[in-house]
Amino acid sequence: MAGDESTDQNGMEFELLAASLRADASDAVAFLEALATKLSGALPQRTQVERAGGLFSRVHHVRRIAVRLGEWEYALVAEPGGALEASRTHAVRGITLKSEPLSLDQWIEALSTDLTELARTSLQDQTALRRLLS
């Protein structure tokens, strides 16, 4: 059945994406840097990366990553001491309806699911998802 094959392929893409995002999570600085590179490279119009440090600073670590997928924004913020704060916000026409903190695993799962769903509806986003996985 063609529908079952498509469902299997989408499920596999989701699992690959989630595994890819988790692979670097043991070191927060390296994880944020790798994730910022992957997301901004694959989804430049949907990803915003903020870096720490001033104009003359030698170090410009990623401080915040935000990915906007329709009405949802996924944010990952580096807290002092190396902790990561993950959240998902639902906003319609600039009005925040719901904001929820997530664990890093929940954030990765939700972002991966929404990216996979988005790729189902848009050829451009499907191409971006493939770039993210490579």
VEXKOLDO-943164 format. One record per residue (C-alpha): x, y, z; residue in three letters; residue number from 1. Coordinates in Angstrom, 1 decimal. Layout:
BEGIN
<site><c1>X</c1><c2>Y</c2><c3>Z</c3><residu>ALA</residu><num>NUM</num></site>
...
***
This chain:
BEGIN
<site><c1>0.0</c1><c2>0.0</c2><c3>0.0</c3><residu>MET</residu><num>1</num></site>
<site><c1>1.3</c1><c2>3.4</c2><c3>-1.0</c3><residu>ALA</residu><num>2</num></site>
<site><c1>-0.1</c1><c2>5.1</c2><c3>2.2</c3><residu>GLY</residu><num>3</num></site>
<site><c1>1.7</c1><c2>2.7</c2><c3>4.5</c3><residu>ASP</residu><num>4</num></site>
<site><c1>5.0</c1><c2>3.2</c2><c3>2.6</c3><residu>GLU</residu><num>5</num></site>
<site><c1>4.6</c1><c2>7.0</c2><c3>3.0</c3><residu>SER</residu><num>6</num></site>
<site><c1>3.8</c1><c2>6.7</c2><c3>6.7</c3><residu>THR</residu><num>7</num></site>
<site><c1>6.8</c1><c2>4.4</c2><c3>7.2</c3><residu>ASP</residu><num>8</num></site>
<site><c1>9.1</c1><c2>6.9</c2><c3>5.4</c3><residu>GLN</residu><num>9</num></site>
<site><c1>7.8</c1><c2>9.9</c2><c3>7.3</c3><residu>ASN</residu><num>10</num></site>
<site><c1>8.3</c1><c2>7.9</c2><c3>10.6</c3><residu>GLY</residu><num>11</num></site>
<site><c1>11.8</c1><c2>7.0</c2><c3>9.6</c3><residu>MET</residu><num>12</num></site>
<site><c1>12.6</c1><c2>10.7</c2><c3>8.7</c3><residu>GLU</residu><num>13</num></site>
<site><c1>11.3</c1><c2>11.8</c2><c3>12.1</c3><residu>PHE</residu><num>14</num></site>
<site><c1>13.4</c1><c2>9.2</c2><c3>13.9</c3><residu>GLU</residu><num>15</num></site>
<site><c1>16.5</c1><c2>10.1</c2><c3>11.9</c3><residu>LEU</residu><num>16</num></site>
<site><c1>16.0</c1><c2>13.8</c2><c3>12.6</c3><residu>LEU</residu><num>17</num></site>
<site><c1>15.4</c1><c2>13.3</c2><c3>16.3</c3><residu>ALA</residu><num>18</num></site>
<site><c1>18.5</c1><c2>11.1</c2><c3>16.5</c3><residu>ALA</residu><num>19</num></site>
<site><c1>20.6</c1><c2>13.6</c2><c3>14.6</c3><residu>SER</residu><num>20</num></site>
<site><c1>19.6</c1><c2>16.4</c2><c3>16.9</c3><residu>LEU</residu><num>21</num></site>
<site><c1>20.3</c1><c2>14.3</c2><c3>20.1</c3><residu>ARG</residu><num>22</num></site>
<site><c1>23.7</c1><c2>13.2</c2><c3>18.9</c3><residu>ALA</residu><num>23</num></site>
<site><c1>25.5</c1><c2>16.3</c2><c3>20.0</c3><residu>ASP</residu><num>24</num></site>
<site><c1>23.5</c1><c2>17.1</c2><c3>23.2</c3><residu>ALA</residu><num>25</num></site>
<site><c1>26.1</c1><c2>15.9</c2><c3>25.7</c3><residu>SER</residu><num>26</num></site>
<site><c1>28.1</c1><c2>19.2</c2><c3>25.5</c3><residu>ASP</residu><num>27</num></site>
<site><c1>25.7</c1><c2>22.2</c2><c3>25.6</c3><residu>ALA</residu><num>28</num></site>
<site><c1>28.1</c1><c2>24.7</c2><c3>23.8</c3><residu>VAL</residu><num>29</num></site>
<site><c1>28.9</c1><c2>22.2</c2><c3>21.0</c3><residu>ALA</residu><num>30</num></site>
<site><c1>25.3</c1><c2>21.1</c2><c3>20.8</c3><residu>PHE</residu><num>31</num></site>
<site><c1>24.0</c1><c2>24.7</c2><c3>20.4</c3><residu>LEU</residu><num>32</num></site>
<site><c1>26.7</c1><c2>25.5</c2><c3>17.8</c3><residu>GLU</residu><num>33</num></site>
<site><c1>26.0</c1><c2>22.4</c2><c3>15.8</c3><residu>ALA</residu><num>34</num></site>
<site><c1>22.2</c1><c2>22.8</c2><c3>16.0</c3><residu>LEU</residu><num>35</num></site>
<site><c1>22.5</c1><c2>26.5</c2><c3>15.0</c3><residu>ALA</residu><num>36</num></site>
<site><c1>24.6</c1><c2>25.6</c2><c3>12.0</c3><residu>THR</residu><num>37</num></site>
<site><c1>22.2</c1><c2>22.7</c2><c3>11.0</c3><residu>LYS</residu><num>38</num></site>
<site><c1>19.0</c1><c2>24.7</c2><c3>11.4</c3><residu>LEU</residu><num>39</num></site>
<site><c1>20.1</c1><c2>28.0</c2><c3>9.9</c3><residu>SER</residu><num>40</num></site>
<site><c1>21.7</c1><c2>26.1</c2><c3>7.0</c3><residu>GLY</residu><num>41</num></site>
<site><c1>18.6</c1><c2>24.1</c2><c3>6.3</c3><residu>ALA</residu><num>42</num></site>
<site><c1>15.9</c1><c2>26.6</c2><c3>7.3</c3><residu>LEU</residu><num>43</num></site>
<site><c1>17.4</c1><c2>30.1</c2><c3>7.1</c3><residu>PRO</residu><num>44</num></site>
<site><c1>14.0</c1><c2>31.9</c2><c3>6.8</c3><residu>GLN</residu><num>45</num></site>
<site><c1>12.6</c1><c2>30.0</c2><c3>9.8</c3><residu>ARG</residu><num>46</num></site>
<site><c1>15.7</c1><c2>30.1</c2><c3>12.1</c3><residu>THR</residu><num>47</num></site>
<site><c1>17.0</c1><c2>33.0</c2><c3>14.2</c3><residu>GLN</residu><num>48</num></site>
<site><c1>20.4</c1><c2>32.5</c2><c3>16.0</c3><residu>VAL</residu><num>49</num></site>
<site><c1>21.5</c1><c2>35.0</c2><c3>18.7</c3><residu>GLU</residu><num>50</num></site>
<site><c1>25.1</c1><c2>34.9</c2><c3>19.9</c3><residu>ARG</residu><num>51</num></site>
<site><c1>26.7</c1><c2>36.1</c2><c3>23.1</c3><residu>ALA</residu><num>52</num></site>
<site><c1>29.6</c1><c2>38.5</c2><c3>23.4</c3><residu>GLY</residu><num>53</num></site>
<site><c1>30.0</c1><c2>42.1</c2><c3>22.4</c3><residu>GLY</residu><num>54</num></site>
<site><c1>31.4</c1><c2>43.6</c2><c3>19.3</c3><residu>LEU</residu><num>55</num></site>
<site><c1>35.0</c1><c2>43.2</c2><c3>20.3</c3><residu>PHE</residu><num>56</num></site>
<site><c1>34.6</c1><c2>39.9</c2><c3>22.1</c3><residu>SER</residu><num>57</num></site>
<site><c1>36.6</c1><c2>37.0</c2><c3>20.8</c3><residu>ARG</residu><num>58</num></site>
<site><c1>34.0</c1><c2>34.4</c2><c3>21.8</c3><residu>VAL</residu><num>59</num></site>
<site><c1>30.6</c1><c2>34.4</c2><c3>20.1</c3><residu>HIS</residu><num>60</num></site>
<site><c1>28.9</c1><c2>31.3</c2><c3>21.5</c3><residu>HIS</residu><num>61</num></site>
<site><c1>25.3</c1><c2>30.7</c2><c3>20.5</c3><residu>VAL</residu><num>62</num></site>
<site><c1>23.0</c1><c2>32.1</c2><c3>23.2</c3><residu>ARG</residu><num>63</num></site>
<site><c1>19.6</c1><c2>31.4</c2><c3>21.7</c3><residu>ARG</residu><num>64</num></site>
<site><c1>18.1</c1><c2>29.5</c2><c3>18.8</c3><residu>ILE</residu><num>65</num></site>
<site><c1>14.5</c1><c2>30.1</c2><c3>17.7</c3><residu>ALA</residu><num>66</num></site>
<site><c1>12.7</c1><c2>28.2</c2><c3>15.0</c3><residu>VAL</residu><num>67</num></site>
<site><c1>9.4</c1><c2>29.5</c2><c3>13.7</c3><residu>ARG</residu><num>68</num></site>
<site><c1>7.1</c1><c2>26.8</c2><c3>12.2</c3><residu>LEU</residu><num>69</num></site>
<site><c1>3.7</c1><c2>28.3</c2><c3>11.4</c3><residu>GLY</residu><num>70</num></site>
<site><c1>2.1</c1><c2>29.5</c2><c3>14.7</c3><residu>GLU</residu><num>71</num></site>
<site><c1>4.7</c1><c2>27.7</c2><c3>16.8</c3><residu>TRP</residu><num>72</num></site>
<site><c1>8.1</c1><c2>29.0</c2><c3>17.9</c3><residu>GLU</residu><num>73</num></site>
<site><c1>10.7</c1><c2>26.6</c2><c3>19.4</c3><residu>TYR</residu><num>74</num></site>
<site><c1>13.4</c1><c2>28.3</c2><c3>21.4</c3><residu>ALA</residu><num>75</num></site>
<site><c1>16.5</c1><c2>27.0</c2><c3>23.1</c3><residu>LEU</residu><num>76</num></site>
<site><c1>18.4</c1><c2>29.3</c2><c3>25.4</c3><residu>VAL</residu><num>77</num></site>
<site><c1>21.9</c1><c2>28.8</c2><c3>26.9</c3><residu>ALA</residu><num>78</num></site>
<site><c1>21.7</c1><c2>29.7</c2><c3>30.6</c3><residu>GLU</residu><num>79</num></site>
<site><c1>24.7</c1><c2>30.8</c2><c3>32.7</c3><residu>PRO</residu><num>80</num></site>
<site><c1>26.4</c1><c2>27.6</c2><c3>33.9</c3><residu>GLY</residu><num>81</num></site>
<site><c1>25.8</c1><c2>25.7</c2><c3>30.7</c3><residu>GLY</residu><num>82</num></site>
<site><c1>22.1</c1><c2>24.6</c2><c3>31.3</c3><residu>ALA</residu><num>83</num></site>
<site><c1>19.8</c1><c2>24.7</c2><c3>28.3</c3><residu>LEU</residu><num>84</num></site>
<site><c1>16.2</c1><c2>26.1</c2><c3>28.7</c3><residu>GLU</residu><num>85</num></site>
<site><c1>13.8</c1><c2>24.8</c2><c3>26.0</c3><residu>ALA</residu><num>86</num></site>
<site><c1>10.4</c1><c2>26.1</c2><c3>25.3</c3><residu>SER</residu><num>87</num></site>
<site><c1>7.6</c1><c2>26.1</c2><c3>22.7</c3><residu>ARG</residu><num>88</num></site>
<site><c1>5.3</c1><c2>29.1</c2><c3>22.2</c3><residu>THR</residu><num>89</num></site>
<site><c1>2.1</c1><c2>29.3</c2><c3>20.3</c3><residu>HIS</residu><num>90</num></site>
<site><c1>1.4</c1><c2>32.7</c2><c3>18.8</c3><residu>ALA</residu><num>91</num></site>
<site><c1>-1.3</c1><c2>33.9</c2><c3>16.4</c3><residu>VAL</residu><num>92</num></site>
<site><c1>-0.9</c1><c2>37.2</c2><c3>14.7</c3><residu>ARG</residu><num>93</num></site>
<site><c1>1.7</c1><c2>38.3</c2><c3>17.2</c3><residu>GLY</residu><num>94</num></site>
<site><c1>-0.4</c1><c2>37.4</c2><c3>20.2</c3><residu>ILE</residu><num>95</num></site>
<site><c1>1.1</c1><c2>34.7</c2><c3>22.5</c3><residu>THR</residu><num>96</num></site>
<site><c1>-1.6</c1><c2>32.2</c2><c3>23.4</c3><residu>LEU</residu><num>97</num></site>
<site><c1>0.5</c1><c2>29.6</c2><c3>25.1</c3><residu>LYS</residu><num>98</num></site>
<site><c1>4.1</c1><c2>29.2</c2><c3>26.2</c3><residu>SER</residu><num>99</num></site>
<site><c1>5.4</c1><c2>26.1</c2><c3>27.7</c3><residu>GLU</residu><num>100</num></site>
<site><c1>8.8</c1><c2>24.9</c2><c3>29.0</c3><residu>PRO</residu><num>101</num></site>
<site><c1>9.9</c1><c2>21.6</c2><c3>27.7</c3><residu>LEU</residu><num>102</num></site>
<site><c1>12.7</c1><c2>19.2</c2><c3>28.6</c3><residu>SER</residu><num>103</num></site>
<site><c1>15.4</c1><c2>19.0</c2><c3>25.9</c3><residu>LEU</residu><num>104</num></site>
<site><c1>14.1</c1><c2>15.6</c2><c3>24.8</c3><residu>ASP</residu><num>105</num></site>
<site><c1>10.6</c1><c2>16.9</c2><c3>24.6</c3><residu>GLN</residu><num>106</num></site>
<site><c1>11.8</c1><c2>19.9</c2><c3>22.6</c3><residu>TRP</residu><num>107</num></site>
<site><c1>13.7</c1><c2>17.7</c2><c3>20.1</c3><residu>ILE</residu><num>108</num></site>
<site><c1>10.7</c1><c2>15.3</c2><c3>19.7</c3><residu>GLU</residu><num>109</num></site>
<site><c1>8.2</c1><c2>18.2</c2><c3>19.2</c3><residu>ALA</residu><num>110</num></site>
<site><c1>10.5</c1><c2>20.1</c2><c3>16.8</c3><residu>LEU</residu><num>111</num></site>
<site><c1>11.3</c1><c2>16.9</c2><c3>14.8</c3><residu>SER</residu><num>112</num></site>
<site><c1>7.6</c1><c2>16.0</c2><c3>14.6</c3><residu>THR</residu><num>113</num></site>
<site><c1>6.6</c1><c2>19.5</c2><c3>13.4</c3><residu>ASP</residu><num>114</num></site>
<site><c1>9.5</c1><c2>19.6</c2><c3>10.9</c3><residu>LEU</residu><num>115</num></site>
<site><c1>8.5</c1><c2>16.2</c2><c3>9.5</c3><residu>THR</residu><num>116</num></site>
<site><c1>4.9</c1><c2>17.3</c2><c3>9.2</c3><residu>GLU</residu><num>117</num></site>
<site><c1>5.9</c1><c2>20.5</c2><c3>7.5</c3><residu>LEU</residu><num>118</num></site>
<site><c1>8.0</c1><c2>18.6</c2><c3>5.0</c3><residu>ALA</residu><num>119</num></site>
<site><c1>4.9</c1><c2>16.6</c2><c3>4.1</c3><residu>ARG</residu><num>120</num></site>
<site><c1>3.1</c1><c2>19.7</c2><c3>2.9</c3><residu>THR</residu><num>121</num></site>
<site><c1>5.9</c1><c2>21.6</c2><c3>1.2</c3><residu>SER</residu><num>122</num></site>
<site><c1>8.5</c1><c2>20.5</c2><c3>-1.3</c3><residu>LEU</residu><num>123</num></site>
<site><c1>10.9</c1><c2>23.4</c2><c3>-0.2</c3><residu>GLN</residu><num>124</num></site>
<site><c1>10.6</c1><c2>22.3</c2><c3>3.4</c3><residu>ASP</residu><num>125</num></site>
<site><c1>11.1</c1><c2>18.6</c2><c3>2.4</c3><residu>GLN</residu><num>126</num></site>
<site><c1>14.3</c1><c2>19.6</c2><c3>0.7</c3><residu>THR</residu><num>127</num></site>
<site><c1>15.3</c1><c2>21.6</c2><c3>3.9</c3><residu>ALA</residu><num>128</num></site>
<site><c1>14.6</c1><c2>18.5</c2><c3>6.1</c3><residu>LEU</residu><num>129</num></site>
<site><c1>16.9</c1><c2>16.4</c2><c3>3.9</c3><residu>ARG</residu><num>130</num></site>
<site><c1>19.7</c1><c2>19.0</c2><c3>4.2</c3><residu>ARG</residu><num>131</num></site>
<site><c1>19.2</c1><c2>19.0</c2><c3>8.0</c3><residu>LEU</residu><num>132</num></site>
<site><c1>19.7</c1><c2>15.2</c2><c3>8.0</c3><residu>LEU</residu><num>133</num></site>
<site><c1>22.8</c1><c2>15.3</c2><c3>5.9</c3><residu>SER</residu><num>134</num></site>
***
